[in-house]
Amino acid sequence: MSNIVIVIKESKLEVAVLGKLRTLLSSPLTQIKSALVEGKPILEMELFDNKYDEKASLLRGLIDLVRKNDLHAEVYELPSGQSFETSSVRKQSLIQLDVLENILNSADDEAQRDGVD
């Protein structure tokens, strides 16, 4: 299992980008702004559970938003049960957006091979 964490390394974002983040994350704008200013995760979640499809869609939306707006984002794949704040392997768990996208694509391919849609 993987705990995926995304930190946007921008303290200020355009209003339109903030609005898109709020919509994607279904989080209050104040919470998103606070995370940005404090350098904390805008998203931290266990990826592989019974809501995988919903989570994969959210992650793909965030990947798209980061790329289209040329945002500096850090993505971590932490071991299950570890959090961004407490992880002892956070630096070693840093991955690229492409790697996250490959994880999602591989999981989708595996589900199709297993006959799960």
N, C-alpha and C positions, 0 to 999 in steps of 0.2 A: 504494500500500500504506500501511497505517496501523499504527503501533505504539501500542496502547492501554495506558494506565497509570492505575491507580486507587490513590489514597492516602486512607486513612481518617484523618481529622483528629480522632481521639479517642485519648487515651493509655490509657484504661481502658474496657473493655467488659464487659457482663454475661457471666457464664459461658456461658449458653445461646447468646448471639450468637457468642462465641468458638468454641464447638463447631460452630456452623453454618458459620462461616468456615473452620474446619479441614476440615470435610467437603467444602465446595464447592471449596476450593483444593487439597485433598489435600496439605497442607503441615503440617509439625510445628508444634505450638502455640507452642513457643519462638520459632520463626522469625516467626510472625504477631505475637506480643507484641512482639518486638524491632522489627519494622517499625512498629508502632503507636507505640511509645515514641519511636523515632528520627524519626518523620515520613517514613518511607520507603514506597515502594510495596508494597502487599500483592499486586499483580499488575502485570506488565509483559509484554506479548506482542504479536507480530505477528498481526493479526487475519485477514487474507486469505491463507490458504494452503490446503493440502489437508486441514486439520482444522477448517475454518470452522464446521461444524455443532456440533462439540464445544465450540469456543471461544465461539460465540454462545450456546449453552445456559449455559455457565459465566457469561458476562457478564450474561445475563438473570437468573440466580439471584442474582448480586451486586447488581444493580439492585433486585431485589425485597427482598433483605435490608436494603439501605441504606434503602429507603423505609419498610418495615414497622417498622424500629427507629429511624427518625428520626435516622440517623447523618449526620454532616457528612463528605461525601466530595468529593474533587477528582478529576476525570476529565480526562485529557489525551489528545489525538490527535496524537501526534508523527509527523513524517515518518519514513518507512522508514529504518532504519539508525541512528536517533538513540535515545539512552537518556535516562531521567529524570535521571540524574546528570550527563550531558555535554551535554544539549541547550542550544543557544543560543536556542531559540525556545519554551522551556517556558511562559513566561507567556502568550505569544500562542496557545499550543496548548490552553489550558484550555477545556473544553466542559462543558455541563450534562448531567445524566443523560438528559434528554429527547433531546438531540442524539445521544448514543450509541445510545439506543433507536431513533431514526429511522435511523441508519446501519445498524443490524442489520435493521430492517424493510425498508429499501430494498434491501439485499443479498439478503434472502429473496425479495422481489418480483422482482428481476432474475433470480435463479436459477430461479424458476417460469416466467418469460417465456422463458428459454433452454431450458426443458424439463428442467432438472436438479432432482432431488429429494433 
